[in-house]
Each structure stands twice: as structure tokens, then as C-alpha cells.
Amino acid sequence: MFSIDQLSNAVGQITGEPLEGARQRLGGLQRFDQLIPTASADQALLESVLASALGTADGQTRPFGVREAKLVGENLVLRLERTRDVQALLDLLPYRTKKGPWRGVRGLCVQAASSRLQFGFRTWLYERHRQSPEPTVWIAGPHGEDLAVLLAAHEQRLAESRHTAQWDPQCPEPGPERQPPFTRSLVRRLSASYAMGSMLLRRPRLWDSFADCAGVRVETEMSDCGLDWVVERLVNHGHADDTRLIEVLTDQVVGCGLRLLSHNCGAQECTVRLAPPPAVWGWRGVLTIRSRQAPTGPPQLSQHKPRPLTAIGGSPGVSRPSASIRDTDREAGSHKGGSVIQLTKVARSSAVHRDDLAWIAQQLAAVWAAQGLATAVITTEHRSSRMLFRDPGQPTWATASVPDAAEGWRRLRIVPAPGKLWSLRTSTSDEGAAALAHARRTFDRVFLVGRFEQHLETAPLDPRTDAHVLVHLAEPYERSIQLPTEVGVEGRDVPLTPAESAVQWRQQELGGWTPLRPLTGMLLLGHRNMDEAPDEFDRAVEDQLGRYGTPILGRFPTNRPIIVGRGHSPHPPTVLDPETGQPTHAQMISAADALARRLWSSALPAIS
């Protein structure tokens, strides 16, 4: 149901890694909701230190001077284009001058490993966890360049100046007795927003995917909320619009999951400010992108047209990819209006939770998206205050909180064209009404998981939806009941008719709960073995349940335990992920197709 070529193209266009290498790496993933994984805290800090040097080098032929950023497990391999960029990294290495003071990034170490340089940290500089690997970044230089010779020449120059190199990891070096001021410690400053620097370094080829890129320079600025990263982007011929760039940076699958704070474009300059995800350590800062026209003269980078980016739906043969759903709706008259289906559950039911409804909606929507439909999942949640713990990386100079912004629409998976799969979280009724109206114009099929009131323990049925589906755990229909006889004598079994069994099932499972609006039907969560079809008695019971106003629309296989969040659960929840274990792709497809046939059949109320 997924296209590994499409996924590898989306990654390769951002990282620069070869398509075959990206295909092999992606083949080892269990879920495709995050194709460029986030680095651990220690690894991200190391990458952020290197990014601070590469981002300020002059005369680069590519942004950051990086031709390729390749992920190897938890670590990173960078292939640089120029010897000058390798030298910029060597200038970070620590050494002691002949008069005693330290220079460089104390605690940074490097050693020659074959034809590459291996950068790392000394153990006293980072939090060492038992299961996490040591932070490592391998640097490969231009073709034919011996980086070991380059490192030896750098050390020789220091020795001639009577300085002492302190970067050999084989030679122990104790940490400083006192913590240096953050004004003199690059590591302390970058600790405030190390995740942002790592995010930029892992996507070095993003910037030259846009029209007439003439150069990129990255710097950091201390602010009231932490440490801001500032990208100065030069473009030729005034093509400074950042719309496609915003789409990638806010994307959850290949991009960084940032949130748009502001976008101001003038005649000569375009400024975009992006906020990090809330309540996440290592993101204390704002990403600012200033795009302006390059000065007159020969451009630093070759002029080219914008490349079609697979991550945002671009395809070869078009001058500009289609606009994001965040900006425009479908053209009037080309879309009759999508169908909105609300999923709900029985009050006080511990068998089905609200997260289960969201996962089932995503799984069903993914099947239909893989079949070429535009689908979406809208969840309405309470806006409650989050319990935040103190960020260990919070800088002493931070006197303000990081700006927050609304999450907005986010892509759940990259889907083969023309399918789409998006999600949105809302918190107020006004947001929900606007989201439903927008989704109906934009998508073919929309799932709504409403807010669950505490006193009702159920979601009110929204009158703006086309179908109300009750999700409930499948329980076997009783075929007999045991009636007591005399004292001390076992009771006797009394067989039940299908009508009696249906009444018994409704009383046990739905008794005491009456929805305020009629239900379209029920979707039962069956056991993992979905190949066992209902027999004649079960079908007769379900016919009776339909007469009582609760027809069975279909069954969906139950999941193994799922930990909510990108990349957390080892279970692939959709058909747009690799198939491992239960439920299988075939079971998901069969269940989604059966539900679609019942929802859009003439036997039920018409759905637009």
C-alpha cells in the first residue's frame, strides 16, 4: 500500500543521501510516520556544535557545504564538498595555548577512522545512558582528500605555535573544575536549543531545492526565551517566497514539525518565524528565516528552477507543486463535498478508550487514502494545562517562555498520489466548526473524534456530521442462559432465539446508555483472527440488532498495545507502514471496504 520509491525520494531530496541507501534504511523501519528520526539529546548536541561551524563558513557551493547527510543507526555521516569546510570543523577542536588558557570547544574530540574523521564528546561533557550509544558524527571529505593528513597538518601548525592539542579521545583529559560562563562556552549556549541545530544539519539539501538559491548562512542569537537559530537565505531574481519551505519545515513526516508564528513578505525581504513543538526539551528558541535578494554579481550557487518535492506532493513535469491544504481549498465545482463520520463510544466503557477511536480512524482513513481518496482525522480535545517539569537545558538567561502557536493541519503519512492523509486537533467548538467546514470542502472522507465530557463520559453526537458510528468491543452473542431450579441442583440451560439473544446483548453492552441522536450503526472491534466469519445464528442476531436501531456496519481487528506518539510503538498501525504481525494489511483493507459498503449503501440514510 506504500511506495518505497516515493518515500526514498522524499528523504533523498532533503538529506542528499543516495536513493538506494535511503531505501535500505527505510526498509528497516517499522513505521513511516517519521522518515528522518530525531537525534538523542547527546547526539543532537554534538550535531548542533558542528552545524554552528558549518553554517558560518563562506563561499560554499552547497548549503552547509554538505553534499550528503546519511543516518547510520543513531549516528550521522556527513560528506562535505570542500576542504575548507573540514577545516572549519577542525577549528572547533580544543587546545591549550603556551600561556595556559583553553581555546576551542573543550570536551570535543576527534580521531582519524579510515578515510574519515570521527567526532565525539568526552564522557564528562554529556549525560551517559546505559542503552544510548556514544554521540558520534563521521566526516567524509571531497573525493581523494586524505582527512587524516589534514588533521595531522592542523596539529602540526598548533605545535609550531607551541600549543598543545587536547582532542585525542585515547588520552584522558579531566573536565574543568568550574563551569565556564556561557558567553565563552559554545556547548552551554547550544544546550538551550540543540535539537534545532541538529534538525537543520540532518536536512542540509532542503535549501537548494528551491528556485535560484544563492547561499545559506546560519547563525545563533541569544534571546529572552533561549537561543534562536537564524537562517540568512540569499536568492536570485527576487524569488524570496517561502511558502514551500514552510510546508516542509512544518511537515511531521519528513520535516521538523515546527509551527508557524509569522510570515511577513516585503519587496526585498521575506521573514518567517517558526516555533518548536511545545513542552519538548532541547527546543528553547525560535527558528527565523530571512530570505532576501542576493547582491548584484555572479551568484554563489547555480540558477535553477524549483525541484518538485515529493514530501509536499510535488511531482516531475510541473512548474510548481499544488498548494497545501493549509492555504487553499479545492476549486469550486470540482468537489461536491466530503462525508464526515463521527466515532463515539459507550459511556463508562473501559473496553474502548478515546485513543482507540483516534487510532481506528487513522487506520481506516489510511486504507482509503491508499486507494486514492483524500482523507482526514479531526480530534477535539480539552485544552488543559500541561504539567511541565523543569527543562535541564533551560539557560540561566532565559526570562521568557518560548512562543507557542496553533498546531494546524499535519500530515500523518506520505501517500501515493492522488491520496491524502491529514490530521487536525481542535479544542473549541468554533475551531471544530471551521475545521469541519474546511475538511468537507477539501477531503473526500473525514473522521471526527469528539470531545468526551467528564460528566457524560461520552462524546456528544455532532449534528453537522453525516454518520454517527458507535465503536464497541465485539462480544459473543449468547445462545442460551442458565436458569436456577431447586436449591443445590445445577441450573438448566435455556436456548435463546436470535431475537432474544439480541435483546440480551443490547442490555448487557448498551444498557443504561441512550444517545441523544440516532446512531448510523456500530463498528465492532473483533479479535485478531478476523478470518472467522459470523455463522447463521450470529447473522440472525445482527439482523435483529438492526431492527432495534443499532445495525452492525462491520468489524475491525483490535490492535496490540499502542503507545501514542511518533515512532514510539513497535506496532505498525496503518496499511501505509510495513506489515509486521496483527492486524494484517488484508484485515485492515477488508474491514475498511466492508464499512464503506455499508455506510454508502441505499439501506442506510443517505450520506452526501
N, C-alpha and C positions, 0 to 999 in steps of 0.2 A: 504493500500500500504506500510505501515511501520510496523516494528515488534517491539512492545513494549518490548518484552523479550530481543531482541537484544540490544535495547537502554539501558535498565536497566542493562544488563550485562556489557556494555561498561562503564557505570557510576560506577557501584559497584566495578569493578576491579581497578578503580582509587581512589575512595573515601573510600572504605571499608564498605559503608552502606549496609544494607540488601537489597536483590533484591526486596522484597515486598514493602519496604519503598521507594526505588528508583522508582519503578513502579507507586506508588501512586503520588509521587511528579511530575514525568514526565507527568502523566495523566492530571495535572493541567496546563501544558504549552500550549501555542497556536502555538509555533514554535519550531522545533527541530534543529535549527542551532547553538544553544549554550546550551549544556546539563548541564554544570556546570557554573552557571552565575557568572559574575564578581561582586565583592562586591562594595558598595558605598565607597566614599573616607574615611569617618569616620570609617565605619565598617572595611575596609581594613587596616587602620592604627592600629586599635586595634588588629586585627588578626596578623599583622606584628610584633607587640610588643611581643605577646605570642609565635610566631614562633621563634623569636630570642632567647628565653629561652629554648624552647623545642629542638631546633636544636643543642644546645651545650651540652645537657645532655649526660652523659656517661653510658655505659652498657645497652643500650636499646635493647629489644628483637624485636622491630619493628622500622622502620624509624620514627623519631619524637616521638616515644613512643605512637603513636596514632593508636588505633585499628579501629576507625570509625570516619569519618567526615561527619556529617549529616546537610544538609541545611534545616532550618525552616524559611520560608519566606526570609527576608533579612539577618537573623542572622545565627549563626553557633553553632552546638553542637559537642563537641569533647569527645570521650570516650578514656581515657588513660589506659594503661596497668599496670603501676606501680605507687605506692605511691610516689616514688622518683621523677617521672615526675610532679606530682601535687605539690610537694614541690618546684620544680624548678620554677613553676609559682608563688607560694606564696613568693618566694624570690624577685620577682619584686615589691611587694606591698610597698607603701611609708610609712615611719615612721620618726619621729623626735628623734634624739639621746638626751641624757641627757644634752649635751652641746649645743644643738640648731640646728646643720646642718641637712639637709634632706638626707635621703637615699632612694633608690628605685626609681620607676618611679612616679614622682609626678603627680597627677591627675588620676592615675589608682585606681579604686575602685572595691570592691568585697563584695558579701553578700551570705549567705547560702540560697538556694532556694530548699526546699525539700531535696532530696538526692544529689543535685548538687551544684556547685558554679557558681554564675553569675558574670562574669567580665564585667566591663564597664569603661567609662570615665566620668569625671566631665564635666559639660556643658561648662566651660570656656576653656576647652582644645581643643575643636573641633568646627567646623562650624555647627551650628544647623539650619537645614532647616525645614520648616513647615511640609512638607509632608514626609520627611525621618524619619524612626524610629531611636531610640537611638541605638548606636552601642552596641551590646551585644554578648558575647560568653559564652555559658554554658559548664561547665566542669563536666564530669561524670568520676568517678574513677573506679578502679577494683571492681569486684563483691564483695559485702559485706563490702566495705570500706565506713565509715561514713566521708564524707568530711567536714561536719560542725564541727565534733570533731577535725579533722586535722587543720582546720582554727583556732579554739579556742586554740589548743595547740601551734600553731605558735604565736598567740597573747600573750599567757601566757609567752612564752620564751622572747618576747620583753619586757614585763612588768617586768620580773625578772631582766632584764638588764637595767631597768629604762628608757626604750624607750617608745615613745607614738605612737600608731598605728594611721594612718591617711587615712584609706581606707574605712571607713564606709560611704556609699552614703547617709545615713539618717542624718549624721552630716555634716552640711555645712563647707566647707573649702575654703577660698578665694585663688585665684590664686596668683602666685608670682608677686611682684611689678616690677621686671625686668626679662627679658627673660634670662634664663641660657645659658651659652655657649654650643654650640652643642657637644663639647668634653665631657660634663658632662650630656647632655640631650639625653637619648635614643630616645625619641619621636621626637626631632628635627632632629636627624640623620636619623631615619627611614622614616621621612616625604618625603625624597627625592625619595625613591623607595618603598613606602608602598605597591603598587599593586603587586610587585614581591614577597614580603614575604607572602601576602595573597594568591597568586596563588599557592605557594608551600604548604601552610598549608591546603588548600582545596583539595589537591591531595596527601595525605600522603601515600597511599598504592601503588603509582606508582613505587616506587623504589624496593620493594620486589617482583615485577612482573618479574624481570629479573634473569638470572641464577646466582646462587652462590653469592647472595648479603650477604656481611659480615658486613655491617654497613654503616650508612649515618650520616654525621655531616655537619651542615650548619652554616656558619659564614658570617659576613658582613665586607666589606673593603671600606674605603673612597677612591674615585678616582677623577680624574680631571673632569669627567662628572657627578659625583653624588655619589651614594652609590651602590657598586657592591655586589651581593649575590654570595657566593662561596659554592658549594656543594662538599664535600670530600666523595667519594664513594669507599668503600673497597669491593673487590670481591675475591673469592677463585679460585684457579687453573688458574688464568690469564685470565678469561673471562671478559675483560675490554672494549670490543667493545660497542659503544654507538649508533649504527645505529637505533635500535628500540626505544631507549629513545628519540632520536632526532625526530623521526616520531611522537611521542606522544606530545612532547613539542611544536612542530611547527603546530600541528593539530588545526584547528579552532573550531571544534565541541566539543570535549571533552578536548583537550589540552589547551595550553595557547596562541596560535597564535604568538609565537616568530619566529624570523628569524635567520637563521644560519649565523654566522660570520666566524667561523673557526672550523676545526675538524682535530686535529693532534694526531695520534696514534703512540706510540713507543713500545718498547719491554716490558716495565714495567708500562707505564702510558699512558692514553688517555685523552686528554683535549679538551673540547668542549666549545665554546663561543657562546652565543645566545643574539641577540639584541631584545629589546622590539618593539612593533608596534610604528611607528613614530607619533609624534605630539599628544601623549596621556599623560595626566598628571598622575603623580604618578609612572612613569616608568624610572626615571632618573638613569640608571645604566645598567650593563651587568650581565647576569647570566653565571657563569663559573662552569663547572662540571669537576672535576678531578677524574678519575677512575684509581685506582691502586690496585695492588695485596696486599691482607692482609698479615701481617707478619705471620710467622710460629707459629703454636699453634692452639688451638681449635677455630673455627670460632664463631663469636658473634651470627650469625643467622644460621639457619639450611640450609644445602645444598639442592638445588632443581633445577629442570630443569626450563627453562623459561616458564611462563604461556602464552598460546595463548591469545593475547589481541584483543578483539572484535573491539576496536576503530581503529585499523590499519589493519583490515581484517583477524586477526588470527582466527582459528577455532580449536576445540579439535581434537586430533588424529594426529597432525603434530608436528614434532620436532622444526620447525621454520616457522613462517608465511611467506607468499610470500613477496618479496621485494616491496618497494614502487615504484610508477611510477617515483619518482624523481631520482631513481638510474638506473633502467634498463628498457628496452623496452621488449615487448613480444618476445619470441623466434622466430628466423627467420623461416618462413614457416608456423607458426601457426596462422598468421593473414594476410589476404590478403590486408589490408589497409582500413581504415575507410573513411567515407564520410564526407566532410566538407561543411557546409551550411552557407552562409553569409546572415545576415539580414540587410536590409537597409531601408531608408525611403525617402519620397519626400522632396526635398529642400524647405526650408522656410515653412514647415508644422508645425503648432503649436499644431496640434491634437495628434501627436505621437512624443515623445521625445526619446532621446538616452537611458535614463534609462528604458523606456518602452521596448525597444528592448532587453536589458540585462535581464529584468525580464521574458519576454516571452521566451527567450532562456533557462533560468533556469527552467521554468515551463515545457516546452516541454522535455528538457533533463531529468528532474526528472521522468517524465512518462516512458520514455524509459529505464531509469536506474532501475526503479522498476520492469520492465518487464525482467530484466536480462542482459541489454546491458551496455557496458562501454561507458559513455558519458562525454563530456567536453564542457565548455563555455570559449572562449578566447575573451577578450575585449582589444582593442587597444586604448590607451588614450594619450592625450598630456601630456608631462612631464612639468608641470608648477610649479612655486614656490608657496608654500603654505603660506597663511597669518597666522602667528603664534602669539598668544597672550602670554604674559609673564606667565609662569607657576608659580602659587602661591607657589608651593612646591620647587621651584628652590633653592638649597642651596647656601649660600654665598661663599662657597669654590669652586663651580663649575666654572672652567675656560674653559672648552671644551664642545662641543656638544656630545650627545650620538651617538655612531657609528650607521650607517644605513646600511642596507643590502637589496638586492633584495627580493621581496615578494615570488616569486616562486609559484609553484602549491599549491593550497589549496583545501581541501575537503569541499564541500558545505553541504552535509548530509551524515549520515551513512545509507547505502543502503543494503538491504538483498542481500546476495551473489546469483549469481556472478556479480550483477550490481555494477556500479561505477558512481560517480557524482563528478567531479572536476572542478576547475576554475583557470584561469590564466589571469593576467593583464600584458600587454606589452606596451612599449612606443616608440620603434624604429622599423623601417622596418626590420632590421636584427633580432631583437628579435622575431618579428612576423613570419618571415620566418622559423626560427629554431623551434618556438613553433608549427607551423602548421605541419612541417615535423615530429616532435616528436609525436604530437597528432594523426596524421594519422596512425602512426605505433602502437600506444598504445590503441586507442579508436575505438569503432565501429562507433559512430556518434559524430560529433564536430560542434558546432555553433561558428561562428565568427561575432563579432560586431565590425566593423572597426572604424577607426578614422574619425571624421567629420571635414572637412576643413572649416575654417571660411568663406572663400570667396565663397565656393560652398555650404556650409551648408548641405552637404550630404557626406556620406562615399563613396569613390571610390570603385568600384567593383573589388575585388581581383581576378586576373586571376588564382590563384592557388586553388581556391575553386571549388567545383563541382556543386553547385547550388547557384543562387542569388535570394533571396526571398524578395519582397517588402512588408513591413508591413504597412498597411494603415487602417484608421478608416472606418468602414463599413457605407456607406450612402445609403439610399433607392434609387432604380432606378426609375427615373421619368417616369410616364406613360402618361403624357400629359404636354403640355406647353400652357401658356396663351398668345395669340396674341392680340395686341390692334386693335380696329376697329375705329369708329368715336370718335371725341372728346366728352367727357362727357358720353360716353357709355362704360359699362364694356366690357373687352375683352372676347373673346370666347376661350374655351379650345379645343386644337387640339390634338387628341390622337397620341401617338408615337408608332412606331413599335419597337420590341426588338432591331433591328439593330440601329435605330435612338436613342433609349434610351442609348445604349452602347456608341455611339459617344458622346452624351450629357454628360454622366457620365465621360468619359475619359477627355473631355475638361474641365469640372469643377474641377475634382480631380487631374488629371495628366497633365493638360495643362501647357506648358512652361517648362516642365522638361523632358529631354531626357537622359536616362542613356548611358554611354559610351560603355557598353557591354549589350548584350541581357539578359533580365530577364527570370528566370525559371518560375516565376509566382508571384501571390500576396497572402498574408495571411491577411484576413480582421479581424479587431478587432470588433466583434459583440457586441450587447447589452447583458446584464446579462442573459436575458431569451433566452438561446440558443436552447430551445425546438421547437421554431417556425422555421420550415424548409422552404426554399425558394419555392415559388409556381412555376407554369409552366412558367409564364412571366419572373420571376427572372432567372430561369434556361436558358431560351432562351437568355436573355441579357448576361449571363455569357458565353454562347457558342460563342456569337459574340465577347466578350472581349478576349476570347481565340484566335479567328481568328486574332485579332489585335495585338497579341503578349504578352498579359497580362492575361493568364488564372488564374482563381481563384483556388488556391490549397486547400483552406479550410478557416475555421473561428475559431477564438479563443476568448473566453469570456474576456471582459475587467475587470480590477481589480478595486477595491476601491483604494483610495489613499494609496500609499506605501511609507514609509519613509525608505530610503536606509540605511542599516546598520544592524548588527547582533542584533536581539531581539528587534528592535525599533518598527516595525509596528505591530499592533494587527491583521493584516490580514495574514493568512497563505498562502504563495504564491505557494506552491507546493503540490503535492499529497503525499509527504513524511512528511507532517505536519498534525496535527489534522484538521478535517473538520469543519469549522465554517463559515456559510454564503456563499456568492458568490465570485468567481465561485466555484462550487462544484467539487469534485473529478471526478464524472462521466462526467461532461462537459470537464474537462481537458483531461481525457483519450480519450473521443470521438474525441476531436479536434486533439490530437496528432496522434491517429490512422488514422484519415482521411488524415492528412498531409503526413504521412508515405506512405499511399497507393498511393497518387498522385505523390509524389517525386520518388518513386521507381516503377512506372508503366511504361509499354512499350510505352505509349503515349508521354512521355517526353524524352528529351535527357538522355542517359544512365548515371548513376552515379555509379562510381566504388564502 
